[in-house]
């Protein structure tokens, strides 16, 4: 298999197919969807939605030569060519309703010119769109295909300003509300975006879209599967540790086949280093602000539950944290549970990139120190690896003592145990370790456990008034939180940390280390063991 060009930033199907680029064949999915009339797909940013839309456009336009060797080549009806109307809000950021209207009108004009239609009338946007659809059908003699990419971006870009976001939503409704009434003139309609539409009011009248976002059959419609890596990117995998690549970037799942983010892998193949490529392109300020305002418990990000209705809920005035994190790609489906006939999706981090980077971002916010967060994460990991519990106490005290006083005066969060747990959890998870929070046993719920090499740390946090009370360490021992780890025959460090409600800092820090019990065989002397196996005459 020969090396090819990496299609980094290339979202045009014709460019990829006419050049010497790698391409993962998604035309099988395109053919399945083309049998329908309308559909909607929600996926996070930089997941290949635009390329898939462009692929559909080229298929319906009958550009057969581009598809030679692909799944659809011998199956698609290339003799029937459809007029394709394309709208995209992926590029740029629209700051007001007037700019949105200008963008819409400009795109309608470009479609009319490309389709060879007559001069466009001076209509309002809805009537102009209706004219475009009906005129295209009349001129070309076939029903029209409408493809909309990033349908919701003008709303998402302005979510920090609710009034403006609502205006953008209403402006987009001028376009999307047309589609249902024009059903008789439409062969196929597809919309893509980040947020799912079922509870967004701009779709209140467009209720005939089939939402494939959580369809098992289309879980891998965007993204790369493990098989794709083997079949398409074999030459690029040489010299890379496949397990590390999988740990870092695989794991995005929409109730079906897990996939990699294409952007991550393509940048990895170019730079040959494991880094946070996708996350580093920008975490929406609205996301962090929402977590802040909701005081979301950081450990819950690693494991939470939601129904399909909750995951589809994206209301401008009341966005649930779970829906926001899932639809934007920071959480994914890691399993399902059925309780009383209701299916619950188990949500968690898709991979190490998101877990580490998200917790690093949260730590910087929680301690109000963007520049110092990286140093804290690195130092904590080194201390845990070295098993230096005395130095660990100094670190924890300094970590919380360094939080600016002004942070606590802005809110009462410093009196809540969850705040301190979140800070410490984010520091551990952001350091590249994989902590387990709120782990249940038959005696209760342990606050935090983390395995570091050949040792385990068990943490319990408590809020006290002014002076240490020794409750945290006592609870670990009394409830046997460490018992499950003793069978591993590794050192288990018990760490109890107490925070003062009034002093807003660490006032109690106790540790105890349980060394592994030696087996009977380990108690034998070397001479006795050698004699037993016949090494001594």
N, C-alpha and C positions, 0 to 999 in steps of 0.2 A: 504494500500500500504506500503510495507516494504522498509526500507532504503537500498541502495546499495552503492557500491564503486563509487567514483567520478573518471571518466576517465581522470584525468589531465595529459597531456603529452602523453596519449596513442593514437597512430595513427594506430594501427594494429587491423583490424576488428576481427581476430581470437582471439586475447587476450581479447577483450571486450566481445565477445560472449561466450567464454569458461570460463570466470571469472564472478564474481558477480558484474558487472558494469551496470550503467545506459546506455541505448542506445536509441537515437532518430532515428526511422526507416526512412531511406532515400532510401530504396530499390525500392519504387514506382517510384522515379525519375530515378533510375538506369535502370529500365526496359524500361521506355520511351526512354531514350537516346540510349539504346542498339538496338532499332529498326532502328537507323540511322547508317551511315557508319563512319562519322567523326564529331567531335565537339570540341569546345574550350570554356573554362570557365575562366573568370577573377574574382578573389575575393581577398580582402586584406589578409595580413598575419594572421595566427592563426584563420582561419575561418572554418577549417574542410575540406579543399581541399584534404589533404593527406589521411585522413580517407575515404573520398568518393572514391578516386582512389583505395584504398586498397579493399573497398567493391566491386567495379566493378571487380577487379582482382579475388577475391574469387568466384564471381558469374560465370564468364566466365570459371574459372578453375573447376567448377562443385562441389564445396564443400558444398553440400546440407545441411549437418547436422548443419552447422553454421547458417542457415537461418530459422530454425524452428520457426514458430510463426510470421514471418515477412511478409510484403506485397507480396514479390516475391515468397514465398515458394511454393504455389500451381499454380503459373502462369509461372514460368521459366522452360525452357527445360533443365533439369539436365542431360539428357542422352547424350547431345552433349557437349563435353569438348574441349575447344580451348587452344592452346598454347599461353601463355601471356608473352609478352616482356615488362619489366618495366624499365623506366629510371627516375631518380630523382636527382635534383640538390638542394634539400632542405637543406641538411646538409653541414656545413662548408662554408668557403669562399675561392674561387679560385682567386689567385692573378695574374696569368699570363696565356697566351694561352697554354703553355706546361702543366701546371697543369690541365687545362680543358681537353686537349687531353688525359691525363693519366686517368682522371676520366671517360671519355666516354669509353675508351678502357676497363677499369676495369669492368665497368657495362655490357658491351657487353659480356665479358668473363663470368661473373657470370650468365647472362641469358642463355648462351650456356650450362653451366654446369648444371643449374637447369632443363633445358629442355632435358637433356640427349643427346646433339648433339655431333658430332665427334670433333676431334681436330680442333681448329680455325686456318685458314690460316693467313699468315703474309700479310694482306691487309691494304690498307689505310682505314681510318675510314668510308667513304661512302660505299666502297666495302665490308667492314667487316659487316656493318649493313645490306646491301643487302643480303649477304651470310646468316646471322643469320635469317632473315625473311624467305627466300626461303627454307633453310634447316629445320627450325622448321615446316613449312607447309608440307614438304615432309615426315618428320619423324612421325609427329602426324596425318597427314591425314586431317587436317582442316586448314582453313585460320587463320591467326595470328591476335591477339589482341595486340595493342601497346598503352601503357599508360605512359604518361610523366607528372611528377609532378614538379611544379615550373620550368617550361621550361625557364624562363627569369632571374632567380636569379643571374647567373654569370654576366649578363649585369647590373642588378640593383645594385649589390654590388660594381660596379666600375664606377658608373655614374659620380662621381666627377673627373674622369680622362677620358675625352672623347675618346682619342686615344685608351686606353686600353678597354673601353667599346665596341668600334667598333671592335677591335680584337676578343673580346669574342663573339660578335654577329656573326662574320664571322666563328668562330670556331663552334658555334652551328648550323650554316647553313649547315655545313658538314653532320650533322645528319638529321635535319628536311627536307632538300631538297630531301632526299631519299623517303619520305613517299608517295608523289604524284605518282612517277613513279612505286611504288610497289603496287598500288591500287588493282590490280587483286589478290594479295596474302594476302590482309588484310580484316578481318571481321569487325573490329572496331578500331578506333583511337580516343583517347581523350588527349588533352593537357590542363593543368591548369597552372595558373600563376597570377601575379599581374597586369601586363600591358596587355592591349588589343592589338591584333596582327595586326589589319587591315592596319596600316600604318607603321609597322616595317618591314624593308626590308628583314629580314630572312624569311618572309612568302610571298615574292613576287611571288614565284613559287608554294607555297602551298596555293592556293586560293580556295580550295574545302572544307575548314573547316566551319562548321556551328557554328557561334558565338552565344552562348546562354546567354552571360553575361547580356544583357538587355532584356531578354525574360521574360514576365510576368509569364509564366507558370513555370519558373525555378528560380524565385526570391528567393525562400526559399530552394533551393537545398543544400545550406550550411547555417549554423546558426540555431537558435532555434526560433520557433514562440511562440506566446502566448498560443496556444493550446498545444504545446509541453511541456510547463512548467506545465500546469494543468495535462496532461496525463502521463508524465514521472517523473517530479521532484516534485510532490506534497509534499512528506515528507520534502524536503529541503526548501520549502517555508514557513514552519511554523515559526512564530516569526519574519518574515520579512514584511516590509511595501511594498505591491505590487506596489502601485503608485510610491513610491520612487525608487524601483527597475526598474520600467518601465522608469522613468524619467532619470535615470542614464545610463541605458545600452541598451534599445530598440531603434529602429528607423532606422537601416540600411535597405536601400531599393533600389532595382534594378528594379523599375517600376512595382512592384507587391506587394506581402505580405512583411511587415516589419519583421525584425528578430533581435534577440539578437546575440552578439558575444559569441560563446560557451566558449571561454577562460575566459571572464569576469564572466559569471555566475558560472562556475565551481569553480573559485577562491573565488567568493562571498559565495557560499555554504560552502566552506571549512573554510573561515576566518570570515564569518558573519559580515563583515564591508564593507561599500560602499567606494570603493577606485578606483583609476585609474589603474586597473590591466593590461588591454591591452595596453593602451598608455604608461604605465610605462616600458614595455618590450623593448622600444627603438624607438625613432623617428629618421628616417634616416637623417643623416647630410645633405644629398643632398637636402632634402625637405626644411629645414630651409635656406640653402644657396641659393636655387632657389627663395624663397620668398624675401630674402635679396637683391639679385641681380636685381630682377624685381621690387623691391620697392612696393610690393603688399599691397594694402590698407586693413588693418586688418578688418575693419567692413564689407568689401565685402565677407569675408569668411562666414558670417552668411546668405548671400543671393546673389547668382549669377546665371547666366543663361548660358546654353550651349546646343548645338545640339548633336545628337548622333555621328555625324562625329567628332566633337571636343572631345567628351569624349573617343572616340576610338583612338585618335591621341597620339601616344607615340613614337616620333621621337627623337633619341638620341641627334641630333644636335639642336632640337627646340621643347622642351617639354612645352606644355601650362600648366600654373599653375592650371587651372581648371581640366585638365585631370590627372595631377600628384596627386592632392589632392583627387579627386574622386576615382581613381583606387587604391590608397594606403589606402583608408578608412576614411580619415579625413573629407570628405564631402560626402553627399549622396543625393539621389533624394527625394525631399520633395513635389514635385508637377510638373505639366506640363502645358504649355500654347501653343496654336496653333495660330501662326501669319502668315497670308498670305500663308497658306498651309504648313508651316514649324513648326514642333513640337520642342519646347524649353523645356528643363528640368530645373526646378528650383532646385538649389543646396543649401544645408545648412548643419549645424552640425547635425549628427544623434542623439546626446543625450548630456546629461550634462557632462559625462566623457570627451568626445572629446572636447566640447566647453571650459570647464574649463582648461583642461590640455594644449590644443593647445594655448590658449591665455596666459596661464602662461609661456609657452615656448617662445612665441613671445615677451612678456613683458621683459623677461630676456635678450633677444637679443636686443630689441629696446633701453633699458636703459643701455645695456652693463654691467649688474650686475646680475649674476646668483643667488648669495646668498641673495641679498636684495629683490628680486622680491616677495618672499612669504610674507615678512613683509609688503610690500606696499599693496598687495592685501587684507590682513587681516585688516590693519588699515583703508583703504578706505571703506570697507564694514561696519565696526563699526561706522565710521563717518556718512555714509549715513543712516544707521539704526537709529542713534540718532538725525538726522536732524540738525546737528551742522554745519551750513553753514560757520560760522566764522573760525572754526577749519579746515573746508574743504579747505578754501583758503590757510591756512598755509601748509596743506598737498600737494596741487597741486604745490605750489611754490617750496617746498622742493623736490618734485618728479622730476621736470624738472631741478632744480638747481643741483641735484646730478648726472646728466648724465655727464660722463667724457668729458673734453674739446677735448680730442683726438678723440672721436667719431665723432665730427663735422668736424674735420680737415681731416678726411678720405673721406668725401663726402659733398655734399651740401644739404643733406636731412634736416638739421635743418632750412632751409629757406622755407620749404614747410609745408603748413597747414596740409596736410595728415599725416605727421610724428607725429605731436602732437595729432591729432585725434586718430591715431592708438595706440599710447602709452596709452592714457587715456581709450580708448575702451578696449584694452587688459587687463588693470588693473581692470576695472569693470567686464568684462566677466570672467576673471580668478578668481575673488573672489566668484564665484558661482551665481552671478546675471545674469539676461537675458536682456541685453540692446537691444534697437532697434535703429539702425543707419540709417541715410539717409532716414528718413521717410517722404514721400511726403504728402502734403496737397494742398488745392486749392490756397494757398498763397506761396508755395515754399517747400524746403526740409530742415527739421530739422536735425541738426547734430547728436544728441543723446538724447534718452529718456530712463529712467529706473525706474521701479516701485520697491520700497523697502518697504515691509510691507504696511502700510496704508498711504503712501505718494508717490509722483512722483517727479522725477527730470528731468528738461528739460535743456539740455546743447547746447550752440552755441559757436563755436570756430572761431576766426578771426586772421589773420595775419596783423600786423601794422608795421610801420617803427621803431620808437623809443619809443614813448609815447602812453599811452592808449587813445583811441578815443571814447569809449563807444558804439561802433557799435554793439557788440555782443548781449548785453542785449536788446538794442533798437530793434534789428531785431526780437528777440523772441516776444516782445510785439507788434511791428508794424504789424507783419505778423500773429499774433494770433496762434503761435505754441502750446500754452498751452491750447487752447480752448477745444479741444477734451477730455481733462482730467478733466475739471472742473465739468462735470456732475457726476463724481465719488464721489463728496463730500469728497475729501481728500485734505490735504495740497499739493500744487504744488509749488515746488521751481524752480525759473527761475535762471539759472546760465550762465552768459556771461564771457568768458575767452578770453583774447587777448595775443598773443605771438609776440615778437619783432623779425623781420628778422635779425637785426644786433646784438642784445644782446642775441638772442637765448634762451630766457627764458620768463617767465610770467611777463607781465608788467601791465596787467589790469584784475581785478577780481571783478565782480559786481553780487549781488544776490538780489532777491526779492521773497518773499513768498506770494502766494495767498491762503488765508484761505478759507475753504469751506463755502458757504452761508448757513445760518441756515434756515430751512423750517419754514413755519407758525406754524406748530405743535410744533417745537422746541422752538418757542418764547413764548409759553404758560407757565404760571407758573404751578408748580406742583399742586397747589390747584385747579386751573382752570381745569387742565386735569383730576384730580381725581374726581372733581365734575361732569365732562362731562360723565365719564364712570360709575358714580354711587357709588364711593367709599366714598363720603362725604354725611352725612345725611343732 
